Amino acid sequence: MAYSSRAWGPWKMLRVLSTHLFLNHRLHPGLLELADRSGAQAVEIFAARQHFDYTSREEVSELAEWFRSNALLPFSMHAPLYADREMGRAGGLGVNVLHPDKAHRIDAMDEVKRALEAAEHIPFRNLVVHLGERDDAWSQRTIEFALTALEHLGAFARPLGVRLLVENLLSEATTPEHLVLILEMGHLANVGVCLDLGHAHITVGTVEAIATLGERIASVHVHDNHGLKDEHLWPGDGTDGTIGWPATVKGLKALASPPATVLEISYSLAETHAELPARIEKAFGLFE
């Protein structure tokens, strides 16, 4: 399945809902149908085992069959952050491809590859990858580890028809400027960027991040916060968060190719499923 945001008209961003919103629930066709009813054109599947167990043949087959019969697209998958079902709360280490220990880096890449294998059945075409964790510093070793991971994972993803997208995090290692440097040093023209607006707001600012990353931006994680912590609030409500949305949207619309809009809202917010379609539709409306 090949598709592009260009298919939705002159400079129109593909509307993608991240299943991060449903992280407390097992991902099933009913939640995909809710996303479809909410005005989303595609989804980003969040690969967390308690939500979507990418190693389960039954769960992968269930979603693959649903996508074959419905118009909603599987635009992307978010690579796993933990290998367990508790998101690290039971003491499990994170999936960190920049970890100082080589064995842990290899384990982390193996876990990402397990998630990538789902592309044999679910035709997502992008994988959002975290380079390390919040406390990872910037160094020559960081660059080497990042390049090794991207080259290795890219070689695994390419035959599956999947493109890697690196995400700006809250770490020194993944500022927009450093991501550009990593991609340029590795001549990784086939690797794109997922610009996380919430992370950018806490660090360099959304407008500066857009200007730095430019045409490398293939998708945008959309959520809000107050500039201090990663809250994943609904965007554009006026009372939720402090991102300057008019300037942010203007910066995105200055790009030659429209990135996908990926609404990535906290799974801990109190909305009922009945309230979600209207809130999702309103959030996507910011970018129309």
C-alpha angles and dihedrals in degrees: 000000000000122000141154136197086243088072091072096065139273108339098339120148118229108246109232127177117206113221085221082098088070098040093130090059134063108256108248136160092267091065091047089052089052089053090050092051090050095065097262116144094195143004138228108219112220107220103219114137096226088053103033117004101208089187092060113095089201095053094044092048092048093056094040091055092049094051091050089059101041139062096231109107127224093226099170149346125226109225116241119272094195133023094218133071096247100063089243095305091122091056100271117151120248124252095261119169089184096054113137091233113080094210091055091048089053091048090050093052090047090054092051089050090053088058092045091057088070086074088076086074107015107054101220111154103198134053119199109215130194115216099213130312138293098281098046111125129215116257143132088267090054090055092049093049092046093050092048091051095047094046092047096045092042091055089052094045099046098073088049091056093246127139121208119234117193116212128218107237133181094272130103088238095061107043112137090253092052094046090054090049092051092050093046095047091050094043085231099163090152092061116085134192133250104207110212105205094195092055091045091052091055093047125025100352129260098262093050091047092053091049092049098046096037117157092005088077108105098163138012126216104218121205137113139235141165095260096261109074138014100263102157093216127173109276126240100012094125095229097052113077135332107255111135097236100184092056092041094051090045090054092050092047089055089066115101094228120040113237120218116269107230112190105211108181128172116270089215097066117113103238117128120228089254091061097046103080094059093045093048092048091050092051093051088049090069089074100045 
